[in-house]
Amino acid sequence: AQKRPVYLGLGNHDNRQDFFHTFEGAAFTTEAVRNKHIVVADGGPVRLIILDTLLKINKIPGMLGTPQRTWLEAYLNACDDKPTILFLHHKPKADLLDTNRLFRIIGPMTKVKAVVYGHTHQVGLSEYRGIHLINIPATGFNLGDSHPVGWMDAKLTAQGGEFTVRAMAGSTRLDGQTVKLPWRA
């Protein structure tokens, strides 16, 4: 089996200081924005950026905040045009309080192809301003048996992604369902 890196993001039940302490010195941690966990990783034909939307522990809404949005805009303006996928915990247009400000930054940047999130513990695909919104399932706790517990496999190319639901508990009706999403031009 080939080794693969693992990158972690923070959810609304996580304690940021405990996370930093536990993963101190980890190769994937960046110091891009003070007291925020941001990761930039090479995913072969795509760039992956994990952002920190944790606002308050055990509270529903999340937020990137001005320093992180400022960093993201500067980073995206400076980097090449490699297809880029953003990962955050909170759902845009629902419980991410600064969704409009985020999309003012990434909307015109056609290199941003998708936003992946998982706060709702559901599976779903939609699109907003040409950017794919990919809601991944919970890996350990669903919000009812009509939702899967599992993960989503992704095969990524410079032209698009192929996403397959892997459901191991809860509702398994979507297990193996694959959707191909072309990236916006």
C-alpha positions as CSV (number, residue, x, y, z in Angstrom):
1,A,0.0,0.0,0.0
2,Q,1.2,3.5,-0.9
3,K,1.6,6.0,2.0
4,R,-0.5,9.1,1.8
5,P,-0.5,12.2,4.0
6,V,-3.4,13.0,6.3
7,Y,-4.5,16.6,6.7
8,L,-6.9,17.6,9.5
9,G,-9.2,20.5,9.9
10,L,-11.1,21.8,12.9
11,G,-14.8,21.4,13.5
12,N,-17.2,23.3,15.8
13,H,-16.7,20.8,18.7
14,D,-12.9,21.0,18.6
15,N,-10.7,23.0,20.9
16,R,-8.1,24.9,18.9
17,Q,-5.5,25.1,21.7
18,D,-5.8,21.3,22.4
19,F,-5.4,20.7,18.7
20,F,-2.3,22.8,18.4
21,H,-0.8,21.2,21.5
22,T,-1.6,17.6,20.2
23,F,-0.3,18.2,16.7
24,E,2.6,20.6,17.7
25,G,5.3,20.6,15.0
26,A,3.2,18.6,12.6
27,A,4.4,19.0,9.0
28,F,1.0,20.2,7.8
29,T,0.5,23.1,10.2
30,T,1.1,26.6,8.8
31,E,1.6,29.9,10.6
32,A,-0.2,31.8,7.9
33,V,-2.7,33.4,10.3
34,R,-2.1,33.6,14.1
35,N,-4.3,31.2,16.1
36,K,-5.8,29.7,12.9
37,H,-5.1,26.3,11.5
38,I,-4.5,26.6,7.8
39,V,-3.0,23.9,5.5
40,V,-1.9,24.2,1.9
41,A,-1.2,20.9,0.3
42,D,-0.3,19.6,-3.2
43,G,-2.9,17.1,-4.3
44,G,-1.2,16.2,-7.5
45,P,-3.2,18.0,-10.2
46,V,-4.9,20.2,-7.7
47,R,-4.1,22.4,-4.7
48,L,-5.9,21.8,-1.4
49,I,-6.4,24.5,1.1
50,I,-7.9,23.7,4.5
51,L,-9.3,26.7,6.3
52,D,-10.3,27.2,9.9
53,T,-13.9,28.2,10.4
54,L,-14.1,27.4,14.2
55,L,-15.6,30.5,15.9
56,K,-16.7,29.2,19.3
57,I,-16.5,25.6,20.7
58,N,-19.8,23.7,20.6
59,K,-21.6,26.5,18.8
60,I,-23.2,26.1,15.4
61,P,-22.1,29.1,13.4
62,G,-18.5,29.4,12.0
63,M,-16.5,32.2,10.5
64,L,-13.2,32.6,8.6
65,G,-12.7,36.2,9.9
66,T,-10.9,39.1,8.3
67,P,-7.3,38.0,8.9
68,Q,-7.9,34.6,7.3
69,R,-9.9,36.0,4.3
70,T,-7.1,38.6,3.8
71,W,-4.5,35.8,3.8
72,L,-6.6,33.7,1.4
73,E,-7.1,36.5,-1.1
74,A,-3.3,37.4,-1.0
75,Y,-2.4,33.7,-1.3
76,L,-4.7,33.1,-4.2
77,N,-3.6,36.2,-6.0
78,A,0.1,35.2,-5.7
79,C,-0.1,31.5,-6.6
80,D,-0.4,30.0,-10.0
81,D,-3.6,28.9,-11.7
82,K,-3.5,25.3,-10.5
83,P,-7.1,24.1,-9.8
84,T,-7.8,24.8,-6.1
85,I,-10.2,23.2,-3.7
86,L,-11.1,24.8,-0.4
87,F,-12.0,22.7,2.7
88,L,-13.9,24.2,5.6
89,H,-16.0,22.8,8.3
90,H,-19.1,25.0,8.1
91,K,-21.6,25.1,5.3
92,P,-21.5,28.1,3.0
93,K,-24.8,30.0,2.7
94,A,-26.1,28.4,5.9
95,D,-23.8,28.5,9.0
96,L,-20.7,30.2,7.7
97,L,-21.3,33.8,8.8
98,D,-18.9,35.4,6.3
99,T,-20.0,33.3,3.2
100,N,-20.7,36.5,1.1
101,R,-17.3,37.9,1.9
102,L,-15.6,34.6,1.0
103,F,-17.4,34.3,-2.3
104,R,-16.5,38.0,-3.2
105,I,-12.9,36.7,-3.0
106,I,-13.2,33.3,-4.7
107,G,-16.0,34.0,-7.1
108,P,-13.9,35.8,-9.7
109,M,-10.9,33.5,-9.2
110,T,-11.7,30.7,-11.6
111,K,-8.8,28.7,-10.2
112,V,-11.1,27.9,-7.2
113,K,-13.1,25.0,-8.4
114,A,-14.9,23.6,-5.3
115,V,-15.6,24.1,-1.6
116,V,-15.8,21.0,0.5
117,Y,-17.5,21.0,4.0
118,G,-19.1,18.6,6.4
119,H,-20.8,20.4,9.3
120,T,-24.3,19.2,8.4
121,H,-23.3,15.5,8.7
122,Q,-25.0,14.9,5.3
123,V,-24.1,14.2,1.7
124,G,-24.9,16.8,-0.9
125,L,-23.7,18.4,-4.1
126,S,-24.7,21.9,-5.3
127,E,-23.2,24.8,-7.0
128,Y,-22.8,28.5,-6.1
129,R,-21.5,31.0,-8.6
130,G,-20.0,28.2,-10.7
131,I,-18.1,26.8,-7.7
132,H,-19.0,23.2,-6.7
133,L,-20.2,22.9,-3.1
134,I,-19.5,19.3,-1.8
135,N,-21.1,18.3,1.5
136,I,-19.3,15.2,2.8
137,P,-20.8,12.7,5.2
138,A,-20.0,12.4,8.9
139,T,-17.3,9.9,9.7
140,G,-18.6,8.9,13.1
141,F,-22.1,10.4,13.9
142,N,-25.0,11.0,11.6
143,L,-28.0,13.1,12.5
144,G,-30.5,10.3,11.8
145,D,-30.6,7.0,10.0
146,S,-31.6,8.7,6.8
147,H,-28.0,10.0,6.5
148,P,-24.8,7.9,5.9
149,V,-21.8,7.5,8.2
150,G,-18.7,7.2,6.0
151,W,-16.6,9.3,3.7
152,M,-16.2,10.4,0.1
153,D,-13.5,9.1,-2.2
154,A,-12.2,11.7,-4.7
155,K,-10.3,11.2,-7.9
156,L,-9.1,14.6,-9.0
157,T,-7.8,15.8,-12.3
158,A,-7.0,19.3,-13.7
159,Q,-10.4,19.1,-15.5
160,G,-12.7,17.9,-12.7
161,G,-13.4,15.4,-10.0
162,E,-15.1,12.1,-9.6
163,F,-16.6,11.8,-6.1
164,T,-17.9,8.4,-4.7
165,V,-19.8,8.1,-1.5
166,R,-18.6,5.3,0.9
167,A,-21.3,4.6,3.5
168,M,-20.5,2.1,6.3
169,A,-23.5,2.8,8.6
170,G,-26.7,4.8,8.8
171,S,-28.3,4.9,5.4
172,T,-26.2,3.0,3.0
173,R,-28.4,3.7,-0.1
174,L,-25.8,6.1,-1.5
175,D,-22.9,3.7,-1.0
176,G,-20.9,3.5,-4.2
177,Q,-22.8,6.4,-5.9
178,T,-20.3,8.3,-8.1
179,V,-20.8,11.8,-9.5
180,K,-18.4,13.4,-12.0
181,L,-18.0,17.2,-11.7
182,P,-16.2,19.2,-14.3
183,W,-14.3,22.3,-13.1
184,R,-15.5,25.7,-14.2
185,A,-13.4,27.4,-16.8
